[in-house]
Amino acid sequence: MNALLELLEALGYEVEAKERYVVGHRQEGGTRLVVYLSPEGEVRLEKRRVIAEAVVEKQIAGIPGQYVRREEVFEVFFAREVKNPARLILAWEQLDP
């Protein structure tokens, strides 16, 4: 588990150990990256991106305020028996559909 923690830290992730996974979090602008690594070679990669945001002055029940509408994309990739997780993580970070 320590090697997985060190790998994610070296890639710039904030890291924590949870149950049977090491979890890394990183924010890049409007994109939130989350990586789950297990000692068995399982990798789950998540990417959450804001693709549009609109702010409108609006009243609800006579109370003025700001109404924010945000559209997000949530992407996930899962693989087993990954021999080189660093290569997969770096490729995932660069992937733009």
Backbone bond lengths (Angstrom), bond angles and torsions (degrees), N, CA, C in turn:
res aa  C-N    CA-C-N  psi(-1)  N-CA   C-N-CA  omega(-1)  CA-C   N-CA-C  phi
1 M - - - 1.453 - - 1.533 111.16 -
2 N 1.326 116.98 -34.74 1.466 119.70 -179.12 1.524 111.94 -62.10
3 A 1.332 116.54 -37.64 1.465 119.59 179.39 1.523 110.43 -64.32
4 L 1.347 117.44 -36.58 1.459 121.08 178.65 1.526 110.86 -68.79
5 L 1.326 116.51 -40.51 1.467 120.98 176.19 1.530 110.10 -59.85
6 E 1.321 116.19 -46.80 1.465 120.99 -179.03 1.527 111.64 -64.39
7 L 1.332 117.02 -38.27 1.461 121.09 179.17 1.525 110.35 -60.80
8 L 1.329 117.10 -50.21 1.463 120.11 -178.91 1.520 112.10 -65.71
9 E 1.313 117.06 -38.54 1.470 119.84 176.52 1.526 110.87 -62.21
10 A 1.333 117.04 -41.17 1.472 121.24 179.13 1.533 111.24 -64.38
11 L 1.347 117.09 -27.54 1.460 121.20 178.46 1.532 112.30 -88.40
12 G 1.337 116.53 4.00 1.462 120.61 174.00 1.517 115.30 90.59
13 Y 1.324 117.46 18.70 1.463 120.97 179.68 1.523 111.42 -94.64
14 E 1.337 115.73 147.16 1.464 121.23 167.28 1.521 105.29 -80.14
15 V 1.327 117.31 129.56 1.460 120.60 -166.99 1.524 111.61 -121.41
16 E 1.347 114.16 146.14 1.459 121.27 172.77 1.527 108.30 -148.57
17 A 1.327 116.13 151.86 1.463 121.15 176.29 1.528 108.09 -96.24
18 K 1.342 115.99 131.25 1.461 122.20 178.65 1.514 108.41 -133.94
19 E 1.308 116.48 122.59 1.458 122.51 178.51 1.513 111.10 41.93
20 R 1.331 119.05 -110.74 1.465 120.19 -177.18 1.515 113.44 -104.72
21 Y 1.331 116.78 14.58 1.458 121.61 179.71 1.519 111.51 -125.57
22 V 1.320 114.40 153.72 1.456 121.95 164.38 1.520 104.58 -101.21
23 V 1.334 116.28 130.35 1.466 120.94 -175.57 1.523 109.08 -117.24
24 G 1.327 115.70 130.40 1.453 121.41 177.32 1.512 110.44 -119.29
25 H 1.343 116.36 139.60 1.466 123.05 179.62 1.521 108.86 -123.86
26 R 1.333 115.58 140.20 1.463 119.58 175.22 1.521 108.93 -152.43
27 Q 1.320 115.27 139.26 1.461 122.40 178.21 1.516 108.49 -109.94
28 E 1.337 116.53 128.14 1.467 121.99 175.92 1.516 107.50 -127.11
29 G 1.319 116.91 97.39 1.463 120.09 -177.00 1.509 110.16 60.40
30 G 1.324 117.66 -122.95 1.458 122.00 179.52 1.517 113.75 -89.92
31 T 1.321 117.83 11.98 1.467 121.51 -178.42 1.518 110.36 -113.76
32 R 1.331 115.55 129.39 1.463 122.16 176.55 1.523 108.05 -107.74
33 L 1.337 117.06 121.49 1.461 122.93 179.70 1.527 109.19 -106.54
34 V 1.328 116.12 135.28 1.460 121.68 175.81 1.524 107.60 -132.06
35 V 1.336 116.27 132.13 1.464 122.25 -179.07 1.529 108.12 -124.54
36 Y 1.337 115.52 131.53 1.467 122.45 174.07 1.525 107.12 -115.46
37 L 1.332 117.22 125.48 1.459 122.33 178.16 1.520 109.03 -124.98
38 S 1.342 116.84 136.92 1.462 120.66 174.88 1.523 109.27 -114.43
39 P 1.326 117.42 154.71 1.466 120.16 176.62 1.532 112.55 -61.48
40 E 1.344 117.46 -21.68 1.468 121.98 -179.89 1.527 112.78 -80.31
41 G 1.339 118.14 -3.06 1.450 121.27 178.08 1.515 114.78 96.61
42 E 1.332 117.43 9.18 1.462 120.33 175.58 1.530 109.36 -79.83
43 V 1.321 115.15 138.71 1.464 120.97 178.98 1.516 108.22 -133.16
44 R 1.321 115.45 130.01 1.471 121.72 173.09 1.517 106.64 -123.88
45 L 1.326 116.13 124.66 1.461 122.30 -178.46 1.519 108.47 -116.59
46 E 1.321 116.06 131.99 1.461 121.39 178.91 1.522 109.66 -126.28
47 K 1.316 114.39 142.90 1.461 120.51 177.96 1.528 107.09 -138.34
48 R 1.318 116.15 125.15 1.464 121.71 177.90 1.523 107.61 -121.12
49 R 1.354 115.36 121.16 1.462 120.31 -176.77 1.522 110.75 -126.52
50 V 1.321 116.27 140.64 1.459 121.77 171.38 1.518 106.39 -84.23
51 I 1.334 116.46 123.57 1.465 118.90 -179.68 1.525 112.19 -104.92
52 A 1.329 116.98 -19.55 1.466 119.77 177.35 1.520 108.53 -159.12
53 E 1.329 115.00 144.76 1.458 120.04 177.02 1.517 108.18 -146.40
54 A 1.317 115.10 134.02 1.462 120.70 178.25 1.524 108.30 -130.79
55 V 1.326 116.33 134.34 1.462 122.32 177.74 1.524 107.29 -117.14
56 V 1.330 115.10 127.81 1.460 121.23 -177.72 1.530 108.75 -131.65
57 E 1.327 116.01 134.85 1.459 119.89 172.59 1.531 107.16 -71.82
58 K 1.330 116.59 129.41 1.453 119.94 -173.39 1.517 109.52 -150.39
59 Q 1.322 115.86 156.05 1.462 121.25 174.13 1.526 108.55 -113.47
60 I 1.297 114.76 134.72 1.459 121.31 174.13 1.520 106.68 -126.19
61 A 1.313 116.54 123.09 1.468 123.33 -176.92 1.527 110.67 55.99
62 G 1.330 115.82 35.61 1.456 120.83 178.67 1.517 114.58 78.42
63 I 1.320 118.09 5.19 1.464 122.11 -178.67 1.523 108.27 -106.06
64 P 1.361 116.85 119.32 1.463 119.40 -179.71 1.523 111.74 -74.84
65 G 1.312 114.58 148.01 1.458 119.47 177.37 1.510 110.73 -173.60
66 Q 1.297 115.20 -171.82 1.457 120.91 177.95 1.529 108.92 -105.78
67 Y 1.300 115.43 129.04 1.454 123.05 176.80 1.527 106.99 -102.49
68 V 1.304 117.55 121.76 1.460 122.13 -177.95 1.522 108.94 -113.29
69 R 1.311 114.50 127.50 1.457 120.44 175.14 1.520 107.57 -115.78
70 R 1.319 115.31 122.99 1.465 120.74 -176.78 1.527 108.96 -125.95
71 E 1.309 115.78 131.66 1.460 121.30 174.54 1.523 107.82 -106.59
72 E 1.330 115.33 130.51 1.458 120.96 -179.23 1.525 110.12 -123.99
73 V 1.320 114.28 154.69 1.452 122.26 172.16 1.521 106.64 -115.52
74 F 1.330 115.98 132.92 1.461 121.97 178.04 1.519 107.72 -119.10
75 E 1.338 116.13 116.39 1.458 121.78 -177.77 1.528 109.34 -116.48
76 V 1.336 116.07 143.76 1.465 121.44 -179.38 1.523 109.26 -138.15
77 F 1.326 115.27 139.25 1.462 121.62 172.98 1.517 107.11 -131.24
78 F 1.336 117.11 133.02 1.464 121.82 -179.94 1.522 108.99 -129.19
79 A 1.331 116.58 135.92 1.459 121.35 177.71 1.526 109.62 -144.36
80 R 1.333 115.24 152.86 1.466 121.56 177.15 1.523 109.66 -113.92
81 E 1.312 114.81 157.43 1.465 122.52 175.50 1.527 112.25 55.66
82 V 1.316 116.28 43.95 1.467 121.76 179.57 1.526 108.38 -79.57
83 K 1.321 115.85 121.87 1.474 121.55 -178.01 1.528 112.33 -83.89
84 N 1.348 116.79 -31.20 1.461 120.84 -177.09 1.534 109.31 -129.42
85 P 1.339 117.35 78.93 1.463 119.57 -176.87 1.525 113.81 -62.27
86 A 1.317 118.22 -31.83 1.472 120.32 -179.60 1.528 110.41 -61.88
87 R 1.314 117.29 -43.10 1.471 121.42 179.34 1.530 110.52 -62.51
88 L 1.330 116.40 -43.56 1.463 120.99 179.47 1.527 111.20 -64.52
89 I 1.326 117.45 -43.94 1.465 121.70 -179.45 1.529 110.64 -62.62
90 L 1.323 117.19 -46.23 1.465 120.36 179.85 1.530 111.74 -62.75
91 A 1.317 117.13 -39.52 1.469 120.48 177.60 1.531 110.56 -66.28
92 W 1.323 117.41 -39.50 1.471 122.22 178.24 1.518 111.24 -63.16
93 E 1.313 116.72 -41.62 1.456 120.38 179.12 1.527 111.65 -60.67
94 Q 1.315 117.66 -34.81 1.457 122.55 -177.57 1.524 113.17 -85.31
95 L 1.328 116.80 -17.12 1.462 121.68 -176.92 1.517 111.04 -65.95
96 D 1.306 115.95 126.56 1.459 121.60 178.40 1.523 107.45 -135.16
97 P 1.338 116.86 105.74 1.474 119.72 -173.77 1.513 114.49 -62.36
